Amino acid sequence: MNAAIDPRLSSWFNASIDSDTQETQEWKQALLAVLQNEGPERAKFLLDELVRTAHTAQVGWRPELSTPYVNTISVEQQPVFPGDLAIEERLASIMRWNALAMVIRANQAYGELGGHIASYASAADLFETGFNHFFEARRGTGPGQHRGDLVFFQPHSAPGVYARAYLEGRLQERDLLHYRQEIQAIDNGAQGLSSYPHPWLMPDFWQFPTGSMGIGPISSIYHARFMRYLTHRNLLNCDGRKVWGVFGDGEMDEPESMSALTLAAREGLDNLVWVVNCNLQRLDGPVRGNGRIIDELEKLFTGAGWNVIKLVWGSDWDGLFARDLTGALARAFANTVDGQMQTFAAKDGRFNRDTFFGQNEELARLAQGMTDDQIDRLKRGGHDLVKIHAAYAAAANHQGQPTVILAHTKKGYGMGSAGQGKMTTHSQKKLDDNDLIEFRNRFNLPLTDEQATSLSFYRPADDSPEMQYLQKRRQALGGYLPKRETTCDSVAVPEIAQYSQFALQADGKEMSTTMAFVRVLGNLLKDPVLGPRIVPIVADEARTFGMANLFKQVGIYSSVGQRYAPEDIGSVLSYREALDGQILEEGISEAGAIASWTAAATSYSVHGLAMLPFYIYYSMFGFQRVGDQIWAAADQRPRGFLLGATSGRTTLGGEGLQHQDGTSHLHAATIPNCKAYDPAFAGEMAVIIDQGVREMMVEQKDVFYYVTLMNENYAQPNLPEGIRDDIIRGTYLFNVYQAQNEISQVTLLGSGAILTEVIKAAQELCAQGITTSVYSVTSWSELARDGLACEQAALAGATEPGVPFIYQQLGKSQGPIIAATDYVRAVPETVRAYIPSSRRFMTLGTDGFGRSDTRATLRAFFGVDAQTIIRAAKHALS
């Protein structure tokens, strides 16, 4: 803030009671003199010294975290706008129109399709300034080449991004005509346009899914941090690259939006810029009707350690502020809540003259000489390209902190009486002819009345100044965005015997599958090729899972190294942080850890560098806690492993209800590109890990694995030869317990922690004359998917639809079938349709809430212990 502006805002700082106005004035004049004669740095120093003195004297005061409701960047601080302002405004108007036309046409054809106009109408200029001047695309993959910025787009503004791609020539009119019609588009030779940013549905276009509110913000923070991780580990130089996120002010209410703000500040992520589109309106009404969301967010971000730039008023207001020598505008804004500001947006110039400028004589004098139309067109900061550019430039150049730009806009900007600032504007999908013509006139679009009312798309000629300018600006920034690229080198993987022989040939040694996994991981980390690409991730549970030995082996990543001597420095397993540390220890934050995992799991597409994350956590705190983030990760086509440790409802005996997992495999089964496994033995686990590593790193398949692990120690058998494919497909015949004096036969299926109970039951049944076949089911969901694929092929009329794999496997046994797991019955029930109909099928599971007790007691209570399995088998035989 400079000395020329301070007098106009001084009243904003007035205390409620001033016992000595002369002394107050002297202090103010002294500060202004310092500013004028010695500059802002000296003034900041003095203010800091005064604050320290007040704290030492225990005055009990701290500075306000909010500033006047004006732009952070003054007119004097604005850089020269480097573009052609007139052309950029025309381009933004054209994109607004095409986005509007696309949504309305879709709803005229199919009223059920939905779509949003108002969000992009408010954010268009925020997007366009980024596209024209800041959002850099990936160009080249060699040393020193820019790998591109990461841009998270406000999801409801997707139509505007499609509208820009249409002008760029990346989308055609037939594609715009199939907005939200992805299935029909294929039959019409078009590309269907997804409702929101979805990399799974548009794999060459969108980079990041942001449709679920709050997921984009937290993801952007951890992507920015992962870029630092890659740089510090000397895997990829990400210097000079930015992560930009355009989010809504209502979206900031989501816990995920706010949960990692301090991490971004603590890590000094100055490669991160958020633009919060403060159009003051959520879906139903004002974000903060009785307050001011910009003030609230300023306090929040400032307190979290971010650099805050307020972008409140457009250039048209500069003259008003210059003439306002008494601070009347600042006082008026300080007393105007967002609910009233929304009303101002919805009303015309006459209303604003009477209601806002008519509050007192000082304001009325400022509005003298302005027509009602001029008042109506006073821009908020988020609609002024010059002001936006100044804010973006300041953010891009800021060092040492992440930056948030709080941009004041109008929801439904330019939609006039049809939707600007109205409570219903978020759901507005239709405009009548008069509204369309008014919109055309508002933005001076070169459309006839007939073209406007028929919602004709508009694209200037390729040789027009607008199109040449648009293409030139993107060429200067490296190419088109958004754009998803998947080219990356495959990574060689060691043979399974090199790192998992101890598990394949366990020779009856007792261990848990968690212990075996940690040993596998430790061995993989030693591989000179694959090892550096592995990203171990934990949420403050490394010691719980026996991973403390990795602290010394590969270290914990810290952007500042280790500035202390740890308490256990002399121990073999001492805590070690390092700038090039490999483990991401995320603290007690499953949301942060899965965001970190997503950043690593999508590195192949985001950075052109294949990385392989292993995130291990309490299985109950996985899909149940952060299922929405896992679904968003799946949309982004990740490659990596999620390890649900201490899995099952009875394996974690003493912890009780909120720690015992009985349902994660149900959640995992709902995600199409997630392959979920519940291995009982170390050898099975090793085969599954090896298969996943090869699929992701060598074959480069867009899949991720969910593998559950147990903390129960028991004897681990050698893995028989020739069953690898069966393990991956979901089940294999573990053993047949042949009764000497056979009276009947039964088949038992078991997985994970309960397979040992199944084996005990089989041995006792065999002793009672019942020949028992035992199958280890490594994946219920893979068996169900295989059966469904065969069924769908048959329904589609395939000549050879195939036979479900579990049906084939069960052909090796006879008798009724009993399936037992440590999960709810719905898990084994997923394969019922593919069991031979001539054989009775019973399922046992752990339905209900978990409890604290011993494993044996819990298994008896839920009815998944050996004795219950025996009773079920005999009941089925009877």
N, C-alpha and C positions, 0 to 999 in steps of 0.2 A: 504494500500500500504506500503510495507516495504522498508527499506533503500537500500537493494540490487537491487531493481528494479528502484528506482527513477532516478538514473543517465541515464538509457537507455531511459527514457521518458521525461527527462527534457526539451528537445528541443520542445516538444509539447506545453510547457507553455510559450515559448518565446514571448515577446511583439513585436509589429510591429517595434517599435523604442526603442533602449536601449541606453540612453544617458550616462550611467555609467556602463559598463559591470563588472568592478571590484566590485562595490557595489552590483550589482545583484548577482554575484557569492558568495559574503560574506553572503548575506541573505539566499541563497540556502544552503550553507554549514552549516549555523547555524541551519536551519530546519532539515537537514539530521543528524546533531549531536544530536539534541533533540530526533529524532526518534530512533537513534541507542542507545543512553544512557538512555533515560527515557521512550521510548515507544510511541505508537500512541495516547494514551489518552492525554498525556501531549501536544503532537503536536496539537491535535484537540482543546484543551483548548486555546492554544496560538493563533491559527488561528481565533477562535471565538472572542477572545479579540481584535485582530487586525481589524476584520470586524466591531465590535462594535465601536472601536475608529474611523474608517473611516466614519461610519454612523454619529457619533456624530460631526465629523468635516465637515460633508456634502460634502464628497469627490465625491459623485455621482457614486459610484462603487458598484457592487455586484458580487459575484462569478459566474462563468459560471455554468450552470446546466448540462452540458455534460462533460464527462470524455474521456480519450483516448480510441480509438477503440480496446480495449483489454479486457480480462476477469476481472471482478470485483474480483473474487476469485483467488489469486495467487497460484502458485504451492505449495508454503510453507504452505498455508492455507488449502489445500485439505485434507479431511479426507481419511483414508485408505478405498479403495473400498471394501465393505463387501461381495460381491457376487463372483460368478465364471464368470469372464469376457468372457472367451471363449464360455461357454455354452450360456450366455445371448446374445452374438453376433450371435451365430448360430440360436437361437430361433427367434431373430428379423429378420434374413434373411429368415427363413422359413415362417414367417407371411407375410413378404413383398411379397414373391412368391405367397402364397395362395390368398392374397388380389388381386394381379395383375391377377392371373388366373381366379378368380371369376368374375371380371369386364369384362375381355376380352371374356370369354366364354359366358356371357350373351349377349354381343354385337355381337358375331358371330352367335348366335341363333336368336336374334332379334335386328337388328341394331338400332331400335328406343329407346331402353331402357336407354341408357346413362350410366353414372357412372364415377367415378374419381379414378385415380391411383396416380397421382403426389403428391397430398396433403399428403396422408398417407406415401408415399415414403419419404417425408421430415420430417414427424412427428413420424415415427415408433419408433425411439430410445427415444424420449420424452415420448411416451406412455409406452414403455416397462420398462423404469426406474421407472415410477410411479407404474405400475402393480407389478413389482418385489420387490419394496422396500418401497413404500409410501402410495398407495391407500388402505385404510383400509375398510373392509366390515363390515356390521352389524353382530354382534354376540351376541345373547341373547337379552332379553328384560327386564330382572330383574334389580334391583338396582346395579349400578356400572358397568353394561355391556356397551361395546362400541356400540353405535348406528350406526357407520359407517361414513366414509367420503362421501362428495358429490362431484361428478366428472362431469364436463361439458366438453364433447368431441367435438373437432372441427368436424363439420358435414361432410365435404367432406372426412374425414378419417374413416367414418363408416365401409368401407370394412375391414380395419385393425382390428377393434374391433371384427368383425365377424370371421376373420381369427384366432384370439386368442381364441375365444369361441369354434371354431372347434378343436383346439389342446386340449383345456380343456375338450372336450367331451360334451359340452353343445349344440353344433350344429353338425349335421351330414353332410356328403357330399351331400346328397339329398337337404339339406337346402341351402348350398352354390350354388347349381345348380339352385335355385329359387330366386336368388338375383334380386330384383325389379320385381318379378313375384308373388305377394302376392295372387292373385286370383287363378291362375293356380296351385299354390302350394297345395292348399286344396285338389284338385282332385287327386294329386299325393302323398298324404300322407306325405307331407313335410310342414315345416314352411317357409312361404315366408319372405324374409328379406327386410325390408323397406329401401328406398333410403338413408335416414338420420335418426338420432335418433328421433323416434316417439313413445312415451309411449302409445298413443291410439292404434296404430297398433301392437305394441309388448309390451303388458302390463306387462309381467313378466321380461322383459329385460331392456329396456331403462328407465332411471329415468327422464331425462330432454330433452325437445326438443330444439335443437339449430340450426335447419336448416335455419331459417331466420336470416341473419347476424345481429349482434348487440344485439339480444334478449338474447342470452346466457350470455354475459358479465354483463349486468345490472341485470339480474335475479340472477346471482351468488352472486353479492354484497348484494342484499336484502335478499337472503337466509342466507348468513353469518350473517347479522344483525339480522334476525329473530331468529337464534340460540341463539344469545346473549339475545334477548328479552325473549325467553323461560327460559333461565338460570336465568336471573334477576328476573323474576316473579315466580321463584321456581316451575315451571311446569315440567321442564325436564332439567337435567344437561347435557349440551352440551360441557363441557370442554374437551379438548383433541381431539376434532373432527375438521377436516379441510374441507374447500371448495376449491377444485382445479378446475381451468378452463384452458383448452388448446384452444387457439383461434388463428386466423390468423392475420398477420400484416395488410393485406388489410382490414380486418374486423374492425380494429380500426378507419377507416374512418367513420363508422356509428355513428351518434350522440348518440344513446343509449349506445354504447360501452364506451363513454367518460363521459356521463352525470352525473354519480354518483361517480366518482373517489374521489371527495372531501368528500363525505359522508363516504366512506370507511375509509379514513384517519382520519376524524373528530371523527368517532366512535372507532378508534383504532382497526380495525378488523384484528388482527394478526392471525385469523383463516382462512384468505383468501389468496390464492396463485394463481396468474395468470401466465401461461406460454404462452407467445406470440411467436408463430412459425414464426420467421422472415425469410421466404424463399425469401423475397424481391420481390415477384411476385403476382399480382392479376390474375384475369381471362384473361385479355387481354394483360398484359405487366407488367413492373416494378411498384411496389407500389410507389416508389419515384425515378424515373429514374435519375433525376438531383440533388438528395440529398441523405441523408442516413436516412432511416426510424428508425433504431435503435437509432441514435442520437436524432432524433425528439421525439420518444417515451420516451427516457430517460429524456429529458427536461420536457415533459408533466407530466410524472408520478412523477418525483422528485418535480416539482412545486406543484403538487396536494398533496404531503405529503406521497407518497409511498416509501417503501424501494425498490431500483432498483438493480437488479443483472444482469450484462451483461455477457452472455455466448456466446462468439464470436468465439474463436479458440480452436481446439482440441489439444490433447496431442502432436501430431506430430509437432506442432508449438513451443512447449516449448523450444526445443533445439535451434531453430532459434532465439527466443527472448533472450535466454541466451547468444548467440554469438553476438547479436546485441548491441554493446556498444555505438553506436552513435545515437540510436533512429530512424534509417532509416526506419524500418518497421512501427513504429507508424506514422511517417511523411507520408509514402506512403499511409497508410490506411486513414489518415485524408484527403488526396487529391483524394481518389477514391470514386466516387459516385456509387449508387446502380445499375444504368444501366450498368456500366462497370463491376461491380461485378457479375451481371447476365451473362454477356458475358464470364467472367472467368469460371463460373460454366458450361457453355455450351461447352467450348473448352477443348482440351486435355492438357497434361503436357507440350508438346513442346511449344504450344501457350502461356501458362502461364509463362514458363521460359523466352520466348522472350519478352512478353508484360508487365508482372508485374515485374519479377526479373530483366528484362533488362532495367529498367528505369534509373539505375545509377550503378556505380561500387560497392557501398556498398551493394546493394541488390544482385547484381550478385555474389559477393563473398559469401554471405550467402547461395546461391543455389549451390555453387560448391560442388561436391561430391554427389549430389542427382541426381538420374536418372529421366528421364521424367515421368516414371510410379510413382515414389515416389512423385513427385510434383503433379501429377494428383490425388493421393490418400491423399493429405493433407486434413484433415477433418476440417470442421467448427464445432464450439462448440456443436451445436445441434445434431451432429451425433456421439459424443464421450460419451460413457456410463459413464466413470469415471468423466468427467467434468460435465455431467448432474447430476449425483448423488451428487457431491459436491454442485452444485447450489441448488438442491432440499433440501438437508440437511440444508443448511444455511437458506433457506426460511422457512422450517418447524420449525426451532429453533428460528427464529427472533421474538421478542416481541415488542408490542406497535404500530406496523404499518402493514398494508397489504403489501404484497410483489409481485412484478412483475419480472419474469425472461424473459429477452429478448434474445431468443435463435436463433442464426444465423444458418440457414440451407440452403440446396439447394432444390428447388422444382424439383420433379422428380428424387431425389437422387438415383443413381444406374441405371437409365434407359438409360444411355449412349447417343449415337447419336439419339436415338428414342425420347428422351424427356427431358433429364436433362438440366434444366435452359433455355429451349427454350420458345419462346413467346407462342407457341401453346400447351405447355405441360399440361395446366389445362384440356383441352378437349381431351387429348390423351386417346383413348380407344382401340387402336389396335396396335400390334407389329408384325412384320413379323418374320419368323423363325430365321433369323440371330440375330435379336434383342433379341429374347427370349433366345437363346443360350448364347449371350453376358451377359444377365442379370444373367443367371444361373452361368456362370463363375465368374462374378463380386462378387457374394456372396457365391461361393463355395458350391452350393447346390448339394446334392447327387441324381441328376436326369440324366437319359440317354438323348441323343439327342431326341429320340422319345418321351420320357416323357415330355421333355421341350416344344417341338413343338406342342404336343397334349394338353398342358396345364393341365397335371395331377396334382391333388391336392396331397400334401405330408404331411403325419403325421407320425412321428417316432413311433416305437413300444412303447407300454405303459411302458415297463420295461427299456427303453433307458434312459441314463443319462439326456438327454434334457427333456423328459416328466416327469421324477421323480423330477427334479429340478423345473420345472414349477409348478407342483402340490404342491410341498413342500412350495414354496414361497407364493402361494396364501393361503395355509392352515395357514401359520404363520401370514398372514394379515387378517384372519377371513373368507375367502371364496371368491367366484367369484364376479367380477364386470365387467360391470354394471349389476345390478339386482334390479328390482323393487318389493317391498313387500307392501302388503296392509293390513296386519293383524293389527288390532287395536280394542280396546274395544269400544262398542257403548256407547253413552252418554244419560242418561235419560233426557227427555224433559218435562217440566211442562204442565199441561192441558191449553188449549187456554184461558179458562175463567179466569185463575189465573193472566194472564198478559195482556189480551186484552178485558176484559169485557166492558170497556169504549167505545171501538170501535164497538163491536158487538151490544151493546144497547146504541147507541149514543143519542137517544131521541131528535134528531133535533138540537143538539149543533153545533155551527159553528166552524169549524177547517179545516185546510188543511191536505191533506194526508201526507205531510212531517211532520207536527206537530204530527200527530197521530203515524207515524213511530218512531219518536224520543222517544215518550212516551213508545211505545212497546219495543224498544231497551233498554231503561232505566230500564223497569221492568224485562226484560230477564237478564240483567246484575246483578240483585239482587238475581237471583236464585242460591242457593249454589252449585248446581251440574253443570248446564250448564253455568252459569254466568262467571266463570273463563276461560272457553274455548272460549268465544266470543272476537273477535279482531275488535274493531271499527277503521276504517281507513278514514281519510279525507285529502284532499289536500288543506289545509289552507282555508277551508270554513265552519268550525264548527259553527261559530257564524251566518253565513248566513242561515244555516239550523236549527238553534235553538238548537244546541247541547252544548251550553256553560255550561249548568248545569252538563254535564258529566265530566267537568274538575275537579270539586270538588268530584264527586261521585267515579270516577275510576282513574283519573289522566292521564297525558300524559307521555308516556314512554320517559325516557332520560337515557342514559347509565352513566351519571354523576350526576343524581339527579337534584336538583335546587340550583344553586349557587348564586342566587340573590333573593331579595325581589321584587316580581312583583308590578308594579305600582298600580294595582287594588286589592292588597292583602286584603283590608278591605271589598271588595264586596262579595256578596253571590256567584257570578259566577266568582271568580278570577281564573286567569291562574295558573295551578298547574302542574309542571313537577315532575316526581318521578322515581326512579330506578325501582320500580315495577309498574309504570304506565301502564295502559291498552290500551289507545288510541294511535294509530300510526298517528301522525300529520306530514305529509310528506312535508309540505311546498308547494310552487307553482310548483308542478311536478306531472302531471298525469301519466307520464311514471314511476316515482318512486313509486307512490301510487299503480298502478296496479301490479308492480313487487312485492311490499310488500304484496298485496292481494294474489298473486299467491303463494308466500312462505307460507302464512298462510293456504290457501285453499288446499294445497297439503301436509300439515304437517302429515296427516294420513298415507301417503305412504312414505314420506321422513323420518319421525321421529317415526312412529308408535303411534302418539298422535293426536287424532282428535281435530282440532280447527275449529272455525266457524267465518270467517271474514265477516264483513259488510262494504263495501266501498261505501260511499255516495259522489256524485259529481254532478256538473252541467252535465245534460245528454248530452248536445251538446259536452262536452269535454270528453265523454266516448268512445263509439265505434268509433266515427269519429276521435278522436285524437290518440288513442292508440289501434286501431282495430287489428293491427298485434300482439301486445302483448296479447290481449284477445284471439286471435286465438291460439297462442302458449300455453297460459294457458289451453285452452280447450283440446289441444293435451295432456297435462299433467294430465287430468282428475281431475279438481279441484272440491271442494265442498265449496260453499259459496254464498254470495249475492252481486250483484252489484246494487246499488240504483241510478237510474238516476233522480236526483232531478230537480226542476224547469223545468219539462218536457213539451214538446209541443211547437208549434210555436207561440201560442198566450197567454199562461199562464204567461209568463215572459214579461210583457208589455213593459217596457221602455228600455230594454237592447239592442235589435236590432239584426242585422244579425248574428253575430258570436256567439251569446249566445242562440239563439232560435232553438230548436231541432225539426226537422220534419222528421228525417230519422233513428234515432237509432233503431227503431223496425225492420226496413228493415235489418240492419246489424245483429241484434241479431238473426233474423230468419234464417240466413245462417249458424249458428253454431249448429250442431246436438245435442250437449249435453247442450245447453243453453235453459232454459224455460223462455220465456219472457212474462211479464204481464203488463197491463196498467189499474190498478184499478181506479175507479172513487171515491169510498167511502172507509172510514176508515175500515169498517167491511170487505169489500172484501180484502183489503190489509192485514188485520190481518189473515184472513184465508189462504191467499197465503203464508205469512211468516211462519205460523204454519206448513203448508204442506211441505214447503221446509226444515225447520229445522228437521222435522221427517224423510224425505227422506234421508237427508245427515247424521244426527247424530245417528239415530236409525236403519234405514234400510240400511244405508251406500251405497247409490246409487251414482254413479259417474255423478252427474248433478250439474249445478249451475243455479241460478236464476238471471234474470235481471228484476227489478221491477221499473217502472217509478212512480215518485211522483210529486205532484203539490204544488205550494205555494199559491194557491187561497183558501181563506176561504169561505165555504158555509155550509149550514145545512147538517148534516150527519144523514141519516135515520137509523133505527134499521135494522139489517140484518134478513131477514125472516128465519124461520127454514127449514131445509131439502134441502138447495141449495149448501152446501159445495162442493159436487162433481161437480155440474154444474159450479161453479166458477173456480175450478181447470181445468176442461176440456175446459173452454173458454167462456161460455156465459150462461146466465139465463134470464128468462122472469121477468123483473123488475116490470112491471105494465101494465095493460090494461086500457086505458082511454076510457070508454064506452060512446058514444054519446047518448043523450036521443032520438033525432030524427035522427037516423043514415041514412046517404045517401051513405056512402062508408066506406071502411076500408083501412088502410095503416099500414105498419110495419116500425119502426125506429130502427136502430142499432147504438149504440154510445159507446164510450170508453173514459176513462180518463177525461181530462178537458172538453171535448165537450159533455159528457153525460148530464150535467146540461142544455146545450142549447137544446139538444134533448128532455129533459123533458118539457122545456118551450114550445117548438114547439108542442109537443103532447097535452099539455093542451089547447093550442089555437086551434089546429085542432079539438079537441074534442068539444070545444065550437062552432065550425062551422059545427058540424054534422058528423065529420069524426072519427069513432072509430079508436083509435091508440094503437097499441101494441108496447111497448118499451122494448128492450133487452139491458142489460148491457153486453158488450163484454169485458171480462177481458183479453183475449189473442187471438189476430188474428192468431198468428203463431201456437198456439196449435190447433186451429180449422183447420187450413190449413194442419198441419201434420196429424191430424186424418183423414181428407178427403183423403189425399194422400195415407195413409196406407190402407184405404178401397179400393181405386182405384187399388193399386198395388196388393192387395189380389185377386181382381176380375180378373186382367190380368194374375195372376199366376194360375188361375183356381180353386180358393178356392170355396168350396160348399156354405159356408156362409161368404162371404167377409165383411159383415157388412154394415151399413148405416152411412154415415158421421153424426157426432153429430150435426153439425149446421143444417143439413137437418131435422133431427129429431126435434130439438128445434123449427124450423120455422113452423113445422106442427101445432103448437099451435096458429098460427096467420094466417091472410089472407091479401091479397092486395099486391101492389107493395112494394118493400123494398128499403129504403134509408139508407145508411151507412155513418156516419160522424165521423171523428176523427180529432185530432189536428196534424196529420201527413200527409205526401203526400198520394195521392190517391192510390199509389201502395200498401200501407199497407192493407186497406180493400179489395183491388182487389185480394189479395191472396186467398180469400175464394169463389170467383165468381164461380169456377167450381163445387162447392158443394151446390149451391143455387138451389132450385127447378126451373127447366127450364121454367115452366109455369108462373113464376112471374118475373116481371121486376126488375132489380137490378141497382140502381144508387149509385155512391160513391161521397162523398164530402171530400175534403182535403185541405191541406195548401201547395200546390206545389209552388215552387219559393223561393226567398230569403226572410228572415225575415226582419222586420222593427220595428222601435221604435214608439210606440203609446200606447194608452190605450187598455185594453183587448177587450172592446166592439168594438172599431174602427177596431182593427186587425181582429176580427172574422167576421165582416161585410166585410172587404176588401178581406179576403181569401174565404169568402163564406161558413163559417161553423157556423154562428150564427143562432139563432132560426128562424128569418125571412127567411133566405135563405133555411133552411131545410123545412119550410112550403111551400115555392114556389116550391122546388124540389118535395115534396110530391104531390102537386096539379098537377104539370106537369106530373108526373108519372101516376096519376090517369086519366088524360085526354087522 
